[in-house]
Amino acid sequence: MKARMIMPMSVEMKKIADRIKAEIEHDVKEDQNKAINRTIKMSCIVLNNVFSFGNKRLVKYLEEMHKCCDDVVVNPEQWYYIDEYLEKLGLCFEKEDTDEREQHSKEVYHEKGRKFRDYK
């Protein structure tokens, strides 16, 4: 049988550990934002080159993307509608992972038959 003695962390060490953790989380978010921005930039180029989207349509596309992102942040259950909608279109994307918080959102989504957004 091995005996382990856990040394309590000093207040200074705890502050340093918390600061390092916050810096790492900030760097991860920054990297994620860069990847998202790069993807959106590429999609604008493709929409312009392949589908002849001009400035007005690209601005509209970016506005709608911004609204969609805001909707998903506020209501995570929207991902279930997005997954179902894309499946109906015949696009095979990996479905979003669920954790306990999102599982509740999924149940709410199916109970109320919610939709992602109603486009006018």
N, CA, C and O atoms as a Tinker XYZ file with bonds, in Angstrom:
   480  protein
     1  N      0.841000   -1.170000    0.000000    73     2
     2  CA     0.000000    0.000000    0.000000    64     1     3
     3  C      0.889000    1.237000    0.000000    63     2     4     5
     4  O      1.810000    1.367000    0.806000    81     3
     5  N      0.588000    2.131000   -0.918000    73     3     6
     6  CA     1.380000    3.351000   -1.019000    64     5     7
     7  C      0.678000    4.475000   -0.284000    63     6     8     9
     8  O     -0.538000    4.643000   -0.376000    81     7
     9  N      1.455000    5.220000    0.427000    73     7    10
    10  CA     0.898000    6.369000    1.127000    64     9    11
    11  C      1.304000    7.624000    0.365000    63    10    12    13
    12  O      2.469000    7.808000    0.012000    81    11
    13  N      0.320000    8.481000    0.120000    73    11    14
    14  CA     0.621000    9.741000   -0.551000    64    13    15
    15  C      0.280000   10.880000    0.374000    63    14    16    17
    16  O     -0.746000   10.879000    1.056000    81    15
    17  N      1.151000   11.834000    0.379000    73    15    18
    18  CA     0.898000   13.003000    1.189000    64    17    19
    19  C      0.662000   14.171000    0.240000    63    18    20    21
    20  O      1.554000   14.543000   -0.522000    81    19
    21  N     -0.505000   14.735000    0.282000    73    19    22
    22  CA    -0.844000   15.846000   -0.589000    64    21    23
    23  C     -0.496000   17.139000    0.133000    63    22    24    25
    24  O     -1.004000   17.442000    1.212000    81    23
    25  N      0.384000   17.879000   -0.505000    73    23    26
    26  CA     0.814000   19.145000    0.083000    64    25    27
    27  C     -0.174000   20.231000   -0.335000    63    26    28    29
    28  O     -0.467000   20.374000   -1.522000    81    27
    29  N     -0.682000   20.987000    0.613000    73    27    30
    30  CA    -1.596000   22.070000    0.243000    64    29    31
    31  C     -0.852000   23.137000   -0.554000    63    30    32    33
    32  O      0.318000   23.426000   -0.304000    81    31
    33  N     -1.570000   23.715000   -1.527000    73    31    34
    34  CA    -0.978000   24.733000   -2.380000    64    33    35
    35  C     -1.033000   26.077000   -1.664000    63    34    36    37
    36  O     -2.054000   26.451000   -1.086000    81    35
    37  N      0.069000   26.782000   -1.714000    73    35    38
    38  CA     0.094000   28.093000   -1.072000    64    37    39
    39  C     -0.781000   29.059000   -1.865000    63    38    40    41
    40  O     -1.116000   28.802000   -3.021000    81    39
    41  N     -1.142000   30.154000   -1.242000    73    39    42
    42  CA    -1.990000   31.166000   -1.878000    64    41    43
    43  C     -1.302000   31.721000   -3.114000    63    42    44    45
    44  O     -1.939000   31.938000   -4.145000    81    43
    45  N      0.014000   31.952000   -3.006000    73    43    46
    46  CA     0.760000   32.478000   -4.146000    64    45    47
    47  C      0.758000   31.491000   -5.306000    63    46    48    49
    48  O      0.545000   31.873000   -6.457000    81    47
    49  N      0.995000   30.230000   -5.001000    73    47    50
    50  CA     1.000000   29.202000   -6.050000    64    49    51
    51  C     -0.380000   29.070000   -6.695000    63    50    52    53
    52  O     -0.483000   28.866000   -7.905000    81    51
    53  N     -1.424000   29.184000   -5.900000    73    51    54
    54  CA    -2.787000   29.107000   -6.439000    64    53    55
    55  C     -3.033000   30.269000   -7.390000    63    54    56    57
    56  O     -3.621000   30.083000   -8.455000    81    55
    57  N     -2.587000   31.474000   -7.014000    73    55    58
    58  CA    -2.760000   32.635000   -7.886000    64    57    59
    59  C     -2.004000   32.455000   -9.198000    63    58    60    61
    60  O     -2.518000   32.783000  -10.267000    81    59
    61  N     -0.790000   31.937000   -9.112000    73    59    62
    62  CA     0.002000   31.696000  -10.319000    64    61    63
    63  C     -0.673000   30.661000  -11.205000    63    62    64    65
    64  O     -0.755000   30.839000  -12.421000    81    63
    65  N     -1.157000   29.582000  -10.604000    73    63    66
    66  CA    -1.839000   28.535000  -11.369000    64    65    67
    67  C     -3.105000   29.070000  -12.034000    63    66    68    69
    68  O     -3.383000   28.744000  -13.189000    81    67
    69  N     -3.871000   29.885000  -11.318000    73    67    70
    70  CA    -5.088000   30.476000  -11.887000    64    69    71
    71  C     -4.751000   31.411000  -13.044000    63    70    72    73
    72  O     -5.462000   31.436000  -14.049000    81    71
    73  N     -3.667000   32.183000  -12.908000    73    71    74
    74  CA    -3.261000   33.109000  -13.969000    64    73    75
    75  C     -2.834000   32.334000  -15.216000    63    74    76    77
    76  O     -3.191000   32.703000  -16.335000    81    75
    77  N     -2.075000   31.267000  -15.019000    73    75    78
    78  CA    -1.631000   30.451000  -16.152000    64    77    79
    79  C     -2.828000   29.803000  -16.838000    63    78    80    81
    80  O     -2.895000   29.759000  -18.066000    81    79
    81  N     -3.771000   29.300000  -16.048000    73    79    82
    82  CA    -4.971000   28.692000  -16.608000    64    81    83
    83  C     -5.757000   29.711000  -17.438000    63    82    84    85
    84  O     -6.223000   29.389000  -18.531000    81    83
    85  N     -5.907000   30.933000  -16.928000    73    83    86
    86  CA    -6.627000   31.980000  -17.651000    64    85    87
    87  C     -5.913000   32.337000  -18.956000    63    86    88    89
    88  O     -6.565000   32.558000  -19.976000    81    87
    89  N     -4.579000   32.396000  -18.930000    73    87    90
    90  CA    -3.819000   32.694000  -20.142000    64    89    91
    91  C     -3.996000   31.601000  -21.188000    63    90    92    93
    92  O     -4.141000   31.893000  -22.376000    81    91
    93  N     -3.984000   30.353000  -20.754000    73    91    94
    94  CA    -4.165000   29.225000  -21.682000    64    93    95
    95  C     -5.557000   29.274000  -22.302000    63    94    96    97
    96  O     -5.704000   29.106000  -23.512000    81    95
    97  N     -6.580000   29.503000  -21.477000    73    95    98
    98  CA    -7.955000   29.596000  -21.996000    64    97    99
    99  C     -8.082000   30.746000  -22.986000    63    98   100   101
   100  O     -8.760000   30.608000  -24.004000    81    99
   101  N     -7.444000   31.871000  -22.706000    73    99   102
   102  CA    -7.477000   33.028000  -23.612000    64   101   103
   103  C     -6.817000   32.661000  -24.939000    63   102   104   105
   104  O     -7.341000   32.994000  -26.002000    81   103
   105  N     -5.668000   31.974000  -24.886000    73   103   106
   106  CA    -4.965000   31.582000  -26.110000    64   105   107
   107  C     -5.795000   30.614000  -26.943000    63   106   108   109
   108  O     -5.824000   30.711000  -28.169000    81   107
   109  N     -6.470000   29.679000  -26.275000    73   107   110
   110  CA    -7.306000   28.719000  -26.993000    64   109   111
   111  C     -8.453000   29.433000  -27.690000    63   110   112   113
   112  O     -8.731000   29.160000  -28.857000    81   111
   113  N     -9.125000   30.346000  -26.987000    73   111   114
   114  CA   -10.225000   31.102000  -27.599000    64   113   115
   115  C     -9.723000   31.933000  -28.773000    63   114   116   117
   116  O    -10.388000   32.030000  -29.804000    81   115
   117  N     -8.551000   32.528000  -28.610000    73   115   118
   118  CA    -7.975000   33.337000  -29.680000    64   117   119
   119  C     -7.697000   32.473000  -30.915000    63   118   120   121
   120  O     -7.973000   32.893000  -32.039000    81   119
   121  N     -7.154000   31.273000  -30.710000    73   119   122
   122  CA    -6.889000   30.358000  -31.825000    64   121   123
   123  C     -8.185000   29.923000  -32.501000    63   122   124   125
   124  O     -8.251000   29.830000  -33.727000    81   123
   125  N     -9.213000   29.658000  -31.699000    73   123   126
   126  CA   -10.505000   29.277000  -32.272000    64   125   127
   127  C    -11.087000   30.408000  -33.105000    63   126   128   129
   128  O    -11.604000   30.172000  -34.197000    81   127
   129  N    -11.007000   31.633000  -32.601000    73   127   130
   130  CA   -11.529000   32.778000  -33.344000    64   129   131
   131  C    -10.774000   32.981000  -34.655000    63   130   132   133
   132  O    -11.377000   33.318000  -35.674000    81   131
   133  N     -9.458000   32.777000  -34.631000    73   131   134
   134  CA    -8.675000   32.887000  -35.858000    64   133   135
   135  C     -9.126000   31.852000  -36.883000    63   134   136   137
   136  O     -9.275000   32.167000  -38.064000    81   135
   137  N     -9.343000   30.619000  -36.435000    73   135   138
   138  CA    -9.774000   29.556000  -37.350000    64   137   139
   139  C    -11.146000   29.873000  -37.938000    63   138   140   141
   140  O    -11.377000   29.664000  -39.129000    81   139
   141  N    -12.046000   30.372000  -37.114000    73   139   142
   142  CA   -13.387000   30.724000  -37.595000    64   141   143
   143  C    -13.302000   31.861000  -38.599000    63   142   144   145
   144  O    -13.944000   31.807000  -39.648000    81   143
   145  N    -12.520000   32.890000  -38.294000    73   143   146
   146  CA   -12.374000   34.014000  -39.220000    64   145   147
   147  C    -11.771000   33.568000  -40.549000    63   146   148   149
   148  O    -12.198000   34.032000  -41.606000    81   147
   149  N    -10.801000   32.689000  -40.508000    73   147   150
   150  CA   -10.191000   32.189000  -41.743000    64   149   151
   151  C    -11.206000   31.412000  -42.571000    63   150   152   153
   152  O    -11.243000   31.542000  -43.795000    81   151
   153  N    -12.019000   30.615000  -41.917000    73   151   154
   154  CA   -13.039000   29.847000  -42.632000    64   153   155
   155  C    -14.061000   30.769000  -43.285000    63   154   156   157
   156  O    -14.449000   30.548000  -44.431000    81   155
   157  N    -14.494000   31.789000  -42.576000    73   155   158
   158  CA   -15.461000   32.731000  -43.134000    64   157   159
   159  C    -14.845000   33.506000  -44.298000    63   158   160   161
   160  O    -15.511000   33.751000  -45.304000    81   159
   161  N    -13.580000   33.892000  -44.164000    73   159   162
   162  CA   -12.899000   34.577000  -45.266000    64   161   163
   163  C    -12.859000   33.703000  -46.517000    63   162   164   165
   164  O    -13.149000   34.164000  -47.621000    81   163
   165  N    -12.491000   32.423000  -46.324000    73   163   166
   166  CA   -12.444000   31.507000  -47.471000    64   165   167
   167  C    -13.818000   31.323000  -48.096000    63   166   168   169
   168  O    -13.945000   31.260000  -49.319000    81   167
   169  N    -14.857000   31.237000  -47.253000    73   167   170
   170  CA   -16.202000   31.059000  -47.802000    64   169   171
   171  C    -16.612000   32.283000  -48.612000    63   170   172   173
   172  O    -17.308000   32.140000  -49.618000    81   171
   173  N    -16.202000   33.479000  -48.206000    73   171   174
   174  CA   -16.499000   34.683000  -48.987000    64   173   175
   175  C    -15.825000   34.629000  -50.354000    63   174   176   177
   176  O    -16.426000   35.000000  -51.362000    81   175
   177  N    -14.585000   34.169000  -50.387000    73   175   178
   178  CA   -13.867000   34.049000  -51.659000    64   177   179
   179  C    -14.560000   33.044000  -52.568000    63   178   180   181
   180  O    -14.746000   33.304000  -53.757000    81   179
   181  N    -14.945000   31.888000  -52.009000    73   179   182
   182  CA   -15.629000   30.868000  -52.810000    64   181   183
   183  C    -16.965000   31.395000  -53.317000    63   182   184   185
   184  O    -17.304000   31.204000  -54.485000    81   183
   185  N    -17.717000   32.048000  -52.459000    73   183   186
   186  CA   -19.006000   32.593000  -52.882000    64   185   187
   187  C    -18.835000   33.634000  -53.989000    63   186   188   189
   188  O    -19.675000   33.732000  -54.884000    81   187
   189  N    -17.773000   34.395000  -53.933000    73   187   190
   190  CA   -17.522000   35.398000  -54.966000    64   189   191
   191  C    -17.035000   34.757000  -56.262000    63   190   192   193
   192  O    -17.575000   35.048000  -57.329000    81   191
   193  N    -16.028000   33.895000  -56.189000    73   191   194
   194  CA   -15.419000   33.312000  -57.384000    64   193   195
   195  C    -16.311000   32.289000  -58.083000    63   194   196   197
   196  O    -16.427000   32.301000  -59.308000    81   195
   197  N    -16.932000   31.417000  -57.320000    73   195   198
   198  CA   -17.686000   30.315000  -57.907000    64   197   199
   199  C    -19.150000   30.678000  -58.135000    63   198   200   201
   200  O    -19.737000   30.289000  -59.145000    81   199
   201  N    -19.738000   31.420000  -57.205000    73   199   202
   202  CA   -21.168000   31.698000  -57.282000    64   201   203
   203  C    -21.491000   33.158000  -57.602000    63   202   204   205
   204  O    -22.656000   33.557000  -57.573000    81   203
   205  N    -20.478000   33.943000  -57.901000    73   203   206
   206  CA   -20.622000   35.341000  -58.336000    64   205   207
   207  C    -21.335000   36.233000  -57.328000    63   206   208   209
   208  O    -22.070000   37.141000  -57.716000    81   207
   209  N    -21.126000   35.985000  -56.044000    73   207   210
   210  CA   -21.675000   36.885000  -55.039000    64   209   211
   211  C    -20.900000   38.191000  -55.095000    63   210   212   213
   212  O    -19.670000   38.192000  -55.067000    81   211
   213  N    -21.618000   39.294000  -55.172000    73   211   214
   214  CA   -20.989000   40.608000  -55.147000    64   213   215
   215  C    -20.926000   41.135000  -53.726000    63   214   216   217
   216  O    -21.210000   40.419000  -52.766000    81   215
   217  N    -20.554000   42.385000  -53.611000    73   215   218
   218  CA   -20.383000   43.011000  -52.297000    64   217   219
   219  C    -21.666000   42.969000  -51.476000    63   218   220   221
   220  O    -21.627000   42.617000  -50.297000    81   219
   221  N    -22.799000   43.319000  -52.072000    73   219   222
   222  CA   -24.056000   43.368000  -51.316000    64   221   223
   223  C    -24.444000   41.991000  -50.788000    63   222   224   225
   224  O    -24.844000   41.853000  -49.632000    81   223
   225  N    -24.323000   40.975000  -51.637000    73   223   226
   226  CA   -24.696000   39.624000  -51.199000    64   225   227
   227  C    -23.724000   39.099000  -50.142000    63   226   228   229
   228  O    -24.134000   38.400000  -49.216000    81   227
   229  N    -22.450000   39.430000  -50.275000    73   227   230
   230  CA   -21.479000   38.996000  -49.269000    64   229   231
   231  C    -21.728000   39.673000  -47.927000    63   230   232   233
   232  O    -21.616000   39.041000  -46.877000    81   231
   233  N    -22.066000   40.957000  -47.964000    73   231   234
   234  CA   -22.390000   41.667000  -46.720000    64   233   235
   235  C    -23.617000   41.026000  -46.081000    63   234   236   237
   236  O    -23.646000   40.826000  -44.866000    81   235
   237  N    -24.633000   40.701000  -46.886000    73   235   238
   238  CA   -25.846000   40.044000  -46.377000    64   237   239
   239  C    -25.494000   38.674000  -45.778000    63   238   240   241
   240  O    -25.997000   38.302000  -44.718000    81   239
   241  N    -24.620000   37.928000  -46.475000    73   239   242
   242  CA   -24.164000   36.625000  -45.985000    64   241   243
   243  C    -23.498000   36.788000  -44.612000    63   242   244   245
   244  O    -23.793000   36.034000  -43.685000    81   243
   245  N    -22.606000   37.768000  -44.485000    73   243   246
   246  CA   -21.906000   37.980000  -43.215000    64   245   247
   247  C    -22.866000   38.402000  -42.106000    63   246   248   249
   248  O    -22.709000   37.982000  -40.960000    81   247
   249  N    -23.851000   39.224000  -42.437000    73   247   250
   250  CA   -24.856000   39.627000  -41.442000    64   249   251
   251  C    -25.640000   38.411000  -40.953000    63   250   252   253
   252  O    -25.862000   38.246000  -39.753000    81   251
   253  N    -26.058000   37.558000  -41.899000    73   251   254
   254  CA   -26.825000   36.366000  -41.527000    64   253   255
   255  C    -25.979000   35.382000  -40.718000    63   254   256   257
   256  O    -26.476000   34.758000  -39.780000    81   255
   257  N    -24.696000   35.244000  -41.081000    73   255   258
   258  CA   -23.800000   34.375000  -40.309000    64   257   259
   259  C    -23.671000   34.893000  -38.874000    63   258   260   261
   260  O    -23.679000   34.119000  -37.917000    81   259
   261  N    -23.555000   36.205000  -38.747000    73   259   262
   262  CA   -23.442000   36.816000  -37.418000    64   261   263
   263  C    -24.706000   36.539000  -36.602000    63   262   264   265
   264  O    -24.616000   36.205000  -35.421000    81   263
   265  N    -25.888000   36.673000  -37.224000    73   263   266
   266  CA   -27.148000   36.392000  -36.528000    64   265   267
   267  C    -27.216000   34.931000  -36.112000    63   266   268   269
   268  O    -27.615000   34.615000  -34.991000    81   267
   269  N    -26.827000   34.038000  -37.020000    73   267   270
   270  CA   -26.865000   32.607000  -36.716000    64   269   271
   271  C    -25.952000   32.273000  -35.542000    63   270   272   273
   272  O    -26.325000   31.515000  -34.646000    81   271
   273  N    -24.754000   32.846000  -35.558000    73   271   274
   274  CA   -23.810000   32.596000  -34.464000    64   273   275
   275  C    -24.374000   33.090000  -33.138000    63   274   276   277
   276  O    -24.249000   32.417000  -32.115000    81   275
   277  N    -24.994000   34.267000  -33.157000    73   275   278
   278  CA   -25.604000   34.798000  -31.935000    64   277   279
   279  C    -26.725000   33.890000  -31.451000    63   278   280   281
   280  O    -26.851000   33.638000  -30.252000    81   279
   281  N    -27.547000   33.395000  -32.389000    73   279   282
   282  CA   -28.658000   32.508000  -32.021000    64   281   283
   283  C    -28.158000   31.235000  -31.355000    63   282   284   285
   284  O    -28.732000   30.780000  -30.365000    81   283
   285  N    -27.099000   30.666000  -31.891000    73   283   286
   286  CA   -26.580000   29.405000  -31.359000    64   285   287
   287  C    -25.949000   29.611000  -29.988000    63   286   288   289
   288  O    -26.045000   28.739000  -29.124000    81   287
   289  N    -25.312000   30.746000  -29.784000    73   287   290
   290  CA   -24.708000   31.023000  -28.477000    64   289   291
   291  C    -25.800000   31.169000  -27.418000    63   290   292   293
   292  O    -25.663000   30.655000  -26.308000    81   291
   293  N    -26.878000   31.867000  -27.759000    73   291   294
   294  CA   -27.970000   32.104000  -26.815000    64   293   295
   295  C    -28.780000   30.830000  -26.585000    63   294   296   297
   296  O    -29.145000   30.520000  -25.451000    81   295
   297  N    -29.059000   30.094000  -27.656000    73   295   298
   298  CA   -29.886000   28.880000  -27.571000    64   297   299
   299  C    -29.137000   27.699000  -28.179000    63   298   300   301
   300  O    -29.245000   27.455000  -29.381000    81   299
   301  N    -28.375000   26.960000  -27.362000    73   299   302
   302  CA   -27.595000   25.850000  -27.909000    64   301   303
   303  C    -28.452000   24.761000  -28.545000    63   302   304   305
   304  O    -27.940000   23.962000  -29.329000    81   303
   305  N    -29.753000   24.711000  -28.224000    73   303   306
   306  CA   -30.607000   23.683000  -28.841000    64   305   307
   307  C    -30.753000   23.902000  -30.341000    63   306   308   309
   308  O    -31.226000   23.018000  -31.055000    81   307
   309  N    -30.351000   25.068000  -30.819000    73   307   310
   310  CA   -30.421000   25.357000  -32.250000    64   309   311
   311  C    -29.557000   24.392000  -33.057000    63   310   312   313
   312  O    -29.850000   24.137000  -34.225000    81   311
   313  N    -28.504000   23.857000  -32.458000    73   311   314
   314  CA   -27.641000   22.935000  -33.193000    64   313   315
   315  C    -28.394000   21.702000  -33.656000    63   314   316   317
   316  O    -28.055000   21.126000  -34.690000    81   315
   317  N    -29.402000   21.289000  -32.918000    73   315   318
   318  CA   -30.148000   20.102000  -33.317000    64   317   319
   319  C    -30.959000   20.382000  -34.573000    63   318   320   321
   320  O    -31.066000   19.526000  -35.452000    81   319
   321  N    -31.523000   21.567000  -34.659000    73   319   322
   322  CA   -32.248000   21.945000  -35.868000    64   321   323
   323  C    -31.279000   22.059000  -37.039000    63   322   324   325
   324  O    -31.586000   21.607000  -38.142000    81   323
   325  N    -30.118000   22.656000  -36.810000    73   323   326
   326  CA   -29.126000   22.797000  -37.872000    64   325   327
   327  C    -28.723000   21.424000  -38.388000    63   326   328   329
   328  O    -28.668000   21.215000  -39.600000    81   327
   329  N    -28.441000   20.486000  -37.491000    73   327   330
   330  CA   -28.060000   19.131000  -37.903000    64   329   331
   331  C    -29.165000   18.467000  -38.719000    63   330   332   333
   332  O    -28.893000   17.855000  -39.751000    81   331
   333  N    -30.408000   18.586000  -38.261000    73   331   334
   334  CA   -31.525000   17.989000  -38.984000    64   333   335
   335  C    -31.727000   18.649000  -40.341000    63   334   336   337
   336  O    -31.989000   17.964000  -41.331000    81   335
   337  N    -31.610000   19.956000  -40.395000    73   335   338
   338  CA   -31.795000   20.703000  -41.645000    64   337   339
   339  C    -30.745000   20.291000  -42.677000    63   338   340   341
   340  O    -31.070000   20.048000  -43.840000    81   339
   341  N    -29.501000   20.216000  -42.249000    73   339   342
   342  CA   -28.426000   19.813000  -43.157000    64   341   343
   343  C    -28.593000   18.368000  -43.616000    63   342   344   345
   344  O    -28.272000   18.033000  -44.756000    81   343
   345  N    -29.094000   17.516000  -42.729000    73   343   346
   346  CA   -29.341000   16.125000  -43.098000    64   345   347
   347  C    -30.413000   16.036000  -44.178000    63   346   348   349
   348  O    -30.293000   15.240000  -45.110000    81   347
   349  N    -31.473000   16.859000  -44.055000    73   347   350
   350  CA   -32.520000   16.900000  -45.084000    64   349   351
   351  C    -31.977000   17.372000  -46.424000    63   350   352   353
   352  O    -32.453000   16.951000  -47.479000    81   351
   353  N    -30.972000   18.252000  -46.378000    73   351   354
   354  CA   -30.358000   18.743000  -47.608000    64   353   355
   355  C    -29.398000   17.725000  -48.215000    63   354   356   357
   356  O    -28.887000   17.926000  -49.317000    81   355
   357  N    -29.156000   16.640000  -47.498000    73   355   358
   358  CA   -28.263000   15.602000  -47.998000    64   357   359
   359  C    -26.801000   15.890000  -47.725000    63   358   360   361
   360  O    -25.926000   15.292000  -48.352000    81   359
   361  N    -26.519000   16.795000  -46.801000    73   359   362
   362  CA   -25.145000   17.122000  -46.441000    64   361   363
   363  C    -24.764000   16.346000  -45.185000    63   362   364   365
   364  O    -25.431000   16.447000  -44.155000    81   363
   365  N    -23.712000   15.591000  -45.276000    73   363   366
   366  CA   -23.312000   14.720000  -44.172000    64   365   367
   367  C    -22.230000   15.376000  -43.329000    63   366   368   369
   368  O    -21.038000   15.247000  -43.607000    81   367
   369  N    -22.667000   16.077000  -42.303000    73   367   370
   370  CA   -21.752000   16.652000  -41.327000    64   369   371
   371  C    -21.812000   15.805000  -40.066000    63   370   372   373
   372  O    -22.815000   15.143000  -39.799000    81   371
   373  N    -20.749000   15.830000  -39.305000    73   371   374
   374  CA   -20.761000   15.168000  -38.014000    64   373   375
   375  C    -21.682000   15.954000  -37.098000    63   374   376   377
   376  O    -21.606000   17.180000  -37.027000    81   375
   377  N    -22.559000   15.236000  -36.395000    73   375   378
   378  CA   -23.496000   15.920000  -35.501000    64   377   379
   379  C    -22.757000   16.451000  -34.286000    63   378   380   381
   380  O    -21.720000   15.927000  -33.883000    81   379
   381  N    -23.316000   17.496000  -33.721000    73   379   382
   382  CA   -22.710000   18.125000  -32.558000    64   381   383
   383  C    -22.745000   17.184000  -31.358000    63   382   384   385
   384  O    -23.723000   16.466000  -31.147000    81   383
   385  N    -21.670000   17.197000  -30.577000    73   383   386
   386  CA   -21.611000   16.408000  -29.352000    64   385   387
   387  C    -22.537000   17.015000  -28.318000    63   386   388   389
   388  O    -22.812000   18.215000  -28.332000    81   387
   389  N    -23.010000   16.170000  -27.426000    73   387   390
   390  CA   -23.882000   16.677000  -26.370000    64   389   391
   391  C    -23.257000   16.402000  -25.008000    63   390   392   393
   392  O    -22.642000   15.360000  -24.784000    81   391
   393  N    -23.425000   17.337000  -24.134000    73   391   394
   394  CA   -23.079000   17.109000  -22.742000    64   393   395
   395  C    -24.382000   17.223000  -21.955000    63   394   396   397
   396  O    -25.446000   17.351000  -22.561000    81   395
   397  N    -24.332000   17.182000  -20.663000    73   395   398
   398  CA   -25.564000   17.190000  -19.868000    64   397   399
   399  C    -26.376000   18.456000  -20.088000    63   398   400   401
   400  O    -27.602000   18.396000  -20.172000    81   399
   401  N    -25.707000   19.604000  -20.182000    73   399   402
   402  CA   -26.412000   20.865000  -20.390000    64   401   403
   403  C    -27.108000   20.864000  -21.744000    63   402   404   405
   404  O    -28.256000   21.293000  -21.859000    81   403
   405  N    -26.410000   20.379000  -22.768000    73   403   406
   406  CA   -26.991000   20.353000  -24.099000    64   405   407
   407  C    -28.077000   19.286000  -24.203000    63   406   408   409
   408  O    -29.013000   19.435000  -24.990000    81   407
   409  N    -27.966000   18.230000  -23.432000    73   407   410
   410  CA   -28.992000   17.190000  -23.453000    64   409   411
   411  C    -30.332000   17.778000  -23.036000    63   410   412   413
   412  O    -31.364000   17.445000  -23.619000    81   411
   413  N    -30.323000   18.648000  -22.032000    73   411   414
   414  CA   -31.554000   19.318000  -21.620000    64   413   415
   415  C    -32.091000   20.165000  -22.771000    63   414   416   417
   416  O    -33.294000   20.170000  -23.035000    81   415
   417  N    -31.201000   20.875000  -23.450000    73   415   418
   418  CA   -31.610000   21.707000  -24.584000    64   417   419
   419  C    -32.225000   20.845000  -25.680000    63   418   420   421
   420  O    -33.201000   21.244000  -26.316000    81   419
   421  N    -31.653000   19.663000  -25.901000    73   419   422
   422  CA   -32.180000   18.754000  -26.929000    64   421   423
   423  C    -33.595000   18.324000  -26.571000    63   422   424   425
   424  O    -34.466000   18.263000  -27.438000    81   423
   425  N    -33.822000   18.029000  -25.311000    73   423   426
   426  CA   -35.155000   17.628000  -24.876000    64   425   427
   427  C    -36.152000   18.766000  -25.067000    63   426   428   429
   428  O    -37.277000   18.534000  -25.509000    81   427
   429  N    -35.754000   19.989000  -24.739000    73   427   430
   430  CA   -36.619000   21.152000  -24.931000    64   429   431
   431  C    -36.923000   21.328000  -26.406000    63   430   432   433
   432  O    -38.066000   21.591000  -26.780000    81   431
   433  N    -35.905000   21.186000  -27.249000    73   431   434
   434  CA   -36.074000   21.333000  -28.693000    64   433   435
   435  C    -37.123000   20.355000  -29.215000    63   434   436   437
   436  O    -38.019000   20.749000  -29.962000    81   435
   437  N    -37.020000   19.096000  -28.829000    73   435   438
   438  CA   -37.953000   18.084000  -29.339000    64   437   439
   439  C    -39.348000   18.232000  -28.742000    63   438   440   441
   440  O    -40.339000   17.952000  -29.415000    81   439
   441  N    -39.438000   18.669000  -27.487000    73   439   442
   442  CA   -40.748000   18.858000  -26.871000    64   441   443
   443  C    -41.535000   19.972000  -27.549000    63   442   444   445
   444  O    -42.733000   19.834000  -27.800000    81   443
   445  N    -40.859000   21.070000  -27.840000    73   443   446
   446  CA   -41.547000   22.238000  -28.371000    64   445   447
   447  C    -41.517000   22.304000  -29.886000    63   446   448   449
   448  O    -42.148000   23.181000  -30.476000    81   447
   449  N    -40.786000   21.380000  -30.538000    73   447   450
   450  CA   -40.711000   21.393000  -31.993000    64   449   451
   451  C    -40.148000   22.694000  -32.527000    63   450   452   453
   452  O    -40.612000   23.211000  -33.544000    81   451
   453  N    -39.162000   23.215000  -31.849000    73   451   454
   454  CA   -38.597000   24.497000  -32.233000    64   453   455
   455  C    -37.849000   24.415000  -33.557000    63   454   456   457
   456  O    -37.410000   23.349000  -33.989000    81   455
   457  N    -37.723000   25.568000  -34.174000    73   455   458
   458  CA   -36.932000   25.678000  -35.383000    64   457   459
   459  C    -35.812000   26.659000  -35.141000    63   458   460   461
   460  O    -35.883000   27.497000  -34.241000    81   459
   461  N    -34.774000   26.549000  -35.954000    73   459   462
   462  CA   -33.586000   27.388000  -35.775000    64   461   463
   463  C    -33.938000   28.857000  -35.885000    63   462   464   465
   464  O    -33.818000   29.601000  -34.911000    81   463
   465  N    -34.367000   29.276000  -37.051000    73   463   466
   466  CA   -34.798000   30.661000  -37.248000    64   465   467
   467  C    -35.770000   30.676000  -38.396000    63   466   468   469
   468  O    -35.655000   29.883000  -39.331000    81   467
   469  N    -36.704000   31.553000  -38.330000    73   467   470
   470  CA   -37.621000   31.720000  -39.448000    64   469   471
   471  C    -37.093000   32.837000  -40.332000    63   470   472   473
   472  O    -37.058000   34.002000  -39.936000    81   471
   473  N    -36.686000   32.462000  -41.528000    73   471   474
   474  CA   -36.205000   33.457000  -42.470000    64   473   475
   475  C    -37.379000   34.085000  -43.176000    63   474   476   477
   476  O    -38.323000   33.397000  -43.564000    81   475
   477  N    -37.325000   35.390000  -43.343000    73   475   478
   478  CA   -38.433000   36.107000  -43.972000    64   477   479
   479  C    -38.182000   36.289000  -45.443000    63   478   480
   480  O    -39.009000   36.874000  -46.143000    81   479
